[in-house]
Amino acid sequence: MKIDAHQHFWHYNAFEYGWITERMSSLRKDFLPEDLKALQVPLGFDGSIAVQARQTLVETEWLLELSDLHRRILGVVGWVDLCSPQLPAELGRLSRFPKLRGVRHILQDEPDEHYMLRPDFLRGIGELAQLGMTYDILIYSRHLPTACELVRRFPHQPFVLDHMAKPPIKRGTLEPWATDIKRLAAFPNVYCKLSGMVTEGDWECLRPEDFRPYLDVVFEAFGPQRLMVGSDWPVCTLVAPYSRVISIVDDYIQYLPASQREMILSENARTFYGMEK
């Protein structure tokens, strides 16, 4: 089985998806499970993890309802207000959906650079650990030192870094991103998604060799045991079609042993998100 560990669905409307700018106008339409299935089946993918794209309980509930209807949605990473006093009740209510695997907050857009260290946010992360839920870390590379402090405080909480913390691929520089990635990877409860790379590169000139130095860093830091492939579909289609995005990772790992390729393409996502085989 092959699993896409990071993709999105939505019914588009301009008010709720204001982050989709004019430059991203090709995303101003619906993206639904049957659309993704048509792209995944030829590549041998059996399913995916659907990740929230806006910070509302309505969207989280919709994704969970979709997951009940579509077996290819293997899990959902939703959103809840981790700072809310009602968080335990909300998590309890949502946990009745069997495919809820974890939550995410769009930390990269918070004006407070240290939002993830707020006492109420930290209390919310503590609630996740008690329920066995995962947490997806969505940040820019400048937030990596703060993320290290977050995960240091929760050694038993499963974390996964989305999009490799969006390294400066278009500029072609590695530091300080590489050093900070290695610091984060030193915490054994942190995984990393090989996702979101194409939108950090040059949209006008997609060259596979531009991604190799960044993949070298995360493979050295996390090892094949804590990496998982993710497309970031449909956002990735701003730069390249689904098959080409997946091929960046496929080509990079082609010379690895079959057991390690299987880890990256499926087993690590299963382990991290607690999916049955």
Secondary structure, 3 states (H helix, E strand, C coil): CEEEEEECCECCCCCCCCCCCHHHHHHCCCECHHHHHHHHHHHCEEEEEEECCCCCHHHHHHHHHHHHHCCCEEEEEECCCCCCCCHHHHHHHHCCCCCEEEEEECHHHCCCCCHHHCHHHHHHHHHHHHHCCEEEECCCHHHHHHHHHHHHCCCCCCEEEHHHHCCCCCCCCCCCHHHHHHHHHCCCCEEEEECCCHHHCCCCCCCHHHCHHHHHHHHHHHCHHHEEECCCECHHHHCCCHHHHHHHHHHHHCCCCHHHHHHHHHHHHHHHHCCCC
